[in-house]
Amino acid sequence: MSDIDGRAVAAALRAEVAADAARLREEGIVPTLAVVVPTDDEGTAWYVRSIRKAAEKEGIDCRVEHLKDPGKDEIIAKLQALSADPAVHGVICQTPLPEGVTLSQVGGYISPYKDVDGANSESLGRLAAGLRTFAPATAAAVLELLKREDLVLEGAKAVVVGRSTVVGKPAALLLLNESATVTVCHSRTKDLAAVCREADVLVAAVGRAGMINADFVKPGATVIDVGTNPTADGGLVGDVDYASVAPIAGRLTPVPRGVGPVTTALLLRHTVIAAELTKTHG
């Protein structure tokens, strides 16, 4: 078994992003990402700081818009204002959101042209139709990692465990667009382990620490672990029981240092692409 090094993939992506951002700056376009933060959650604050730091390194301006105890209408107004701002190219709305507010309620107010983390349901619809759009960055990271491993996805059997609109569904659609044969599993799936054992590519995005163990994995399969489950000591573990799966899988992403770094790098790449698109759609 070999680990898939997310940090190395992210570093390659960041180098590409930095070169593209520098070119755009020479053309008078400053790629700009706006991050709306409607929460005081410390985990979110850490993540936003990491996005800002990475953006600045790659030549992307990052505007962090903190909202204090906002209601749904205030969040929507901010997202609409940023979507209308010609100086902003990418807009993301961080979670968790205030009680009673869901991403599906507010994400539709992000312009699809600037929806660099796929929060607008229109973006998911375009993805399903095979049209150009921004997929949620975590789902896009799954495909990026597979492609960087030079895996042949056409005709491969792929199983995605999890059906969220943030990871599971868009990851499945991205794999379908690569002509993989895709099964999406969830809490009602019968004999889940048996279904997973059919997979050449297994994507774990269920949000349960260590749920995917050796019984779920076909020998030699590629396993992408999207899980980020906090531990009592402040660490992170994935949805995959690494110790039991590692001897069986052909390739496996560790947690951390797997999907996470690539997700951040793709948010920045999406922002640069959005900035590039301003030359054609204004």
C-alpha positions as CSV (number, residue, x, y, z in Angstrom):
1,M,0.0,0.0,0.0
2,S,1.1,3.5,-0.7
3,D,-0.2,6.7,0.9
4,I,-1.5,9.3,-1.5
5,D,0.3,12.5,-0.5
6,G,-2.2,15.3,-0.4
7,R,0.5,17.8,0.6
8,A,2.5,17.1,-2.6
9,V,-0.6,17.4,-4.8
10,A,-1.6,20.6,-3.0
11,A,2.0,22.0,-3.5
12,A,1.8,21.3,-7.2
13,L,-1.6,23.0,-7.4
14,R,-0.5,26.0,-5.5
15,A,2.5,26.5,-7.9
16,E,0.1,26.5,-10.8
17,V,-2.3,28.9,-9.0
18,A,0.6,31.3,-8.2
19,A,1.7,31.4,-11.8
20,D,-1.8,32.0,-13.1
21,A,-2.5,34.7,-10.4
22,A,0.8,36.5,-11.3
23,R,-0.2,36.5,-15.0
24,L,-3.6,38.0,-14.2
25,R,-2.1,40.6,-12.0
26,E,0.1,41.6,-14.9
27,E,-3.1,42.1,-16.9
28,G,-4.6,44.3,-14.2
29,I,-6.8,41.7,-12.6
30,V,-6.3,41.0,-8.9
31,P,-7.8,37.6,-8.1
32,T,-9.9,38.2,-5.0
33,L,-11.7,35.7,-2.7
34,A,-14.3,36.8,-0.2
35,V,-15.0,34.6,2.8
36,V,-18.2,35.2,4.8
37,V,-17.9,34.1,8.4
38,P,-21.2,34.1,10.3
39,T,-19.9,32.1,13.3
40,D,-17.5,32.4,16.2
41,D,-16.6,28.7,15.9
42,E,-12.9,28.4,16.7
43,G,-12.4,25.5,14.2
44,T,-13.9,27.7,11.5
45,A,-11.7,30.6,12.5
46,W,-8.6,28.4,12.2
47,Y,-9.6,27.2,8.8
48,V,-10.3,30.7,7.5
49,R,-6.9,31.9,8.7
50,S,-5.3,29.0,6.8
51,I,-7.2,30.0,3.7
52,R,-6.1,33.6,4.0
53,K,-2.5,32.7,4.6
54,A,-2.5,30.3,1.6
55,A,-4.2,32.9,-0.6
56,E,-1.7,35.6,0.2
57,K,1.2,33.3,-0.6
58,E,-0.2,32.6,-4.1
59,G,-1.0,36.2,-4.9
60,I,-4.7,36.1,-4.2
61,D,-6.4,38.8,-2.1
62,C,-8.6,37.3,0.6
63,R,-11.3,39.4,2.2
64,V,-12.8,37.9,5.4
65,E,-16.2,39.3,6.2
66,H,-17.1,38.6,9.8
67,L,-20.8,38.8,10.7
68,K,-21.7,39.0,14.4
69,D,-24.8,37.0,15.3
70,P,-26.4,37.4,11.9
71,G,-29.8,36.3,10.8
72,K,-30.6,34.8,7.5
73,D,-31.4,38.1,5.8
74,E,-28.1,39.6,6.9
75,I,-26.2,36.7,5.5
76,I,-28.1,36.8,2.2
77,A,-27.5,40.6,1.9
78,K,-23.8,40.1,2.4
79,L,-23.6,37.3,-0.2
80,Q,-25.6,39.4,-2.7
81,A,-23.4,42.4,-2.2
82,L,-20.2,40.4,-2.7
83,S,-21.7,38.7,-5.8
84,A,-22.4,42.1,-7.3
85,D,-18.9,43.5,-6.4
86,P,-16.8,43.5,-9.6
87,A,-13.6,43.5,-7.5
88,V,-14.6,40.1,-6.0
89,H,-14.1,36.9,-8.0
90,G,-14.9,34.1,-5.6
91,V,-17.4,34.0,-2.7
92,I,-17.7,31.3,0.0
93,C,-19.9,31.1,3.0
94,Q,-18.4,29.3,5.9
95,T,-20.3,26.9,8.1
96,P,-21.5,26.2,10.7
97,L,-24.3,28.7,10.2
98,P,-26.5,30.2,12.9
99,E,-29.3,28.1,14.3
100,G,-32.2,27.9,11.9
101,V,-30.2,28.9,8.9
102,T,-29.0,26.3,6.3
103,L,-26.5,26.6,3.4
104,S,-29.3,25.6,1.0
105,Q,-31.3,28.7,2.1
106,V,-28.4,31.2,1.6
107,G,-26.1,29.5,-1.0
108,G,-28.4,30.4,-3.9
109,Y,-27.6,34.0,-3.4
110,I,-24.0,33.5,-4.4
111,S,-23.5,34.2,-8.2
112,P,-22.8,30.9,-10.0
113,Y,-19.8,32.7,-11.6
114,K,-18.3,33.3,-8.2
115,D,-19.6,30.2,-6.4
116,V,-16.1,28.7,-6.0
117,D,-17.2,26.1,-3.4
118,G,-20.4,24.9,-5.1
119,A,-22.9,26.2,-2.5
120,N,-25.5,27.4,-5.0
121,S,-27.9,24.6,-6.0
122,E,-27.6,25.8,-9.6
123,S,-23.9,24.7,-9.5
124,L,-24.9,21.2,-8.5
125,G,-27.5,21.1,-11.3
126,R,-24.9,22.2,-13.8
127,L,-22.5,19.5,-12.5
128,A,-25.3,16.9,-12.9
129,A,-25.8,18.1,-16.5
130,G,-22.1,17.9,-17.3
131,L,-21.8,21.6,-17.8
132,R,-19.0,23.8,-16.7
133,T,-19.3,24.9,-13.1
134,F,-17.5,24.9,-9.8
135,A,-17.9,21.7,-7.8
136,P,-17.6,21.9,-4.0
137,A,-13.9,22.0,-3.4
138,T,-13.8,18.9,-1.2
139,A,-15.6,16.8,-3.8
140,A,-13.3,18.3,-6.5
141,A,-10.3,17.3,-4.3
142,V,-11.4,13.7,-4.5
143,L,-11.2,13.7,-8.3
144,E,-8.0,15.7,-8.3
145,L,-6.2,13.2,-6.1
146,L,-7.4,10.3,-8.3
147,K,-6.2,12.1,-11.5
148,R,-2.8,12.9,-10.0
149,E,-2.4,9.2,-9.3
150,D,-3.0,8.5,-13.0
151,L,-5.8,6.1,-12.3
152,V,-8.0,5.0,-15.2
153,L,-11.5,6.0,-14.1
154,E,-13.2,5.1,-17.3
155,G,-15.1,1.8,-16.6
156,A,-13.9,1.6,-13.0
157,K,-16.3,0.6,-10.2
158,A,-16.5,3.5,-7.8
159,V,-18.4,3.5,-4.5
160,V,-19.2,6.7,-2.6
161,V,-20.3,6.3,1.0
162,G,-22.2,9.4,1.9
163,R,-24.9,11.4,0.0
164,S,-24.4,15.0,1.2
165,T,-24.7,17.8,-1.4
166,V,-21.3,19.0,-0.2
167,V,-19.2,15.9,-0.8
168,G,-21.1,12.6,-1.6
169,K,-23.4,13.7,-4.4
170,P,-21.0,16.0,-6.2
171,A,-18.1,13.5,-5.9
172,A,-20.4,10.8,-7.5
173,L,-21.3,13.2,-10.3
174,L,-17.6,14.1,-10.9
175,L,-16.8,10.4,-11.1
176,L,-19.7,9.8,-13.5
177,N,-18.4,12.5,-15.7
178,E,-15.2,10.6,-15.9
179,S,-17.2,7.5,-17.1
180,A,-16.7,5.5,-13.9
181,T,-19.6,3.2,-12.8
182,V,-20.8,4.8,-9.6
183,T,-22.7,3.5,-6.6
184,V,-23.8,5.9,-3.9
185,C,-24.3,4.4,-0.5
186,H,-25.9,5.8,2.7
187,S,-27.5,4.8,6.0
188,R,-30.2,2.7,4.4
189,T,-27.8,0.7,2.1
190,K,-28.2,-3.1,2.8
191,D,-24.9,-5.0,3.4
192,L,-22.8,-1.9,3.0
193,A,-19.5,-3.7,3.5
194,A,-20.4,-6.1,0.6
195,V,-21.2,-3.2,-1.7
196,C,-18.0,-1.4,-0.8
197,R,-15.9,-4.5,-1.5
198,E,-16.9,-4.3,-5.1
199,A,-15.2,-0.9,-5.5
200,D,-12.0,-0.2,-7.4
201,V,-12.3,3.3,-6.0
202,L,-13.9,3.8,-2.6
203,V,-14.7,7.3,-1.3
204,A,-15.5,7.5,2.4
205,A,-17.5,10.7,3.2
206,V,-19.9,9.6,5.9
207,G,-18.6,11.5,8.9
208,R,-18.2,8.6,11.3
209,A,-14.7,8.0,12.6
210,G,-13.2,4.6,11.6
211,M,-16.4,3.3,10.1
212,I,-14.7,1.9,7.0
213,N,-12.5,-1.0,8.1
214,A,-10.9,-4.0,6.4
215,D,-14.2,-5.7,5.7
216,F,-15.2,-2.9,3.4
217,V,-12.2,-2.9,1.1
218,K,-11.3,-5.0,-1.9
219,P,-7.6,-5.9,-2.1
220,G,-5.7,-3.3,-4.1
221,A,-8.5,-0.7,-4.1
222,T,-7.9,3.0,-4.0
223,V,-9.5,4.5,-0.9
224,I,-10.1,8.3,-0.5
225,D,-10.9,9.2,3.1
226,V,-12.8,12.5,3.2
227,G,-13.6,12.3,6.9
228,T,-12.3,14.9,9.4
229,N,-13.5,13.7,12.8
230,P,-12.0,15.5,15.9
231,T,-10.5,13.4,18.6
232,A,-10.4,14.1,22.4
233,D,-6.8,15.1,22.2
234,G,-7.4,17.8,19.5
235,G,-6.4,15.7,16.6
236,L,-8.2,14.4,13.5
237,V,-9.1,11.0,12.3
238,G,-10.8,9.9,9.1
239,D,-13.8,7.8,8.3
240,V,-11.4,5.0,7.4
241,D,-9.8,2.8,10.1
242,Y,-6.3,3.4,8.7
243,A,-4.5,0.6,10.6
244,S,-6.9,-2.1,9.3
245,V,-7.3,-0.8,5.8
246,A,-3.7,0.1,5.0
247,P,-2.5,-3.5,4.5
248,I,-5.3,-4.2,2.1
249,A,-5.7,-1.0,0.0
250,G,-3.5,-0.3,-3.0
251,R,-3.6,3.4,-2.3
252,L,-5.0,5.3,0.6
253,T,-5.2,9.0,1.7
254,P,-4.1,9.6,5.3
255,V,-6.0,12.0,7.6
256,P,-4.7,14.6,8.0
257,R,-2.4,15.3,5.0
258,G,-4.8,13.8,2.4
259,V,-7.9,15.5,1.1
260,G,-7.7,18.6,3.3
261,P,-4.7,20.4,1.7
262,V,-6.0,19.8,-1.8
263,T,-9.4,21.2,-0.8
264,T,-7.8,24.5,0.2
265,A,-5.6,24.6,-2.9
266,L,-8.7,24.0,-5.2
267,L,-10.6,26.9,-3.6
268,L,-7.8,29.1,-4.7
269,R,-7.6,27.6,-8.2
270,H,-11.4,28.1,-8.5
271,T,-10.9,31.7,-7.6
272,V,-8.3,32.3,-10.2
273,I,-10.5,30.6,-12.8
274,A,-13.3,32.8,-11.8
275,A,-11.1,35.9,-12.2
276,E,-10.1,34.6,-15.6
277,L,-13.7,34.3,-16.6
278,T,-14.3,38.0,-15.9
279,K,-12.5,38.7,-19.2
280,T,-15.4,37.0,-21.0
281,H,-18.5,37.6,-18.9
282,G,-17.5,40.8,-17.1
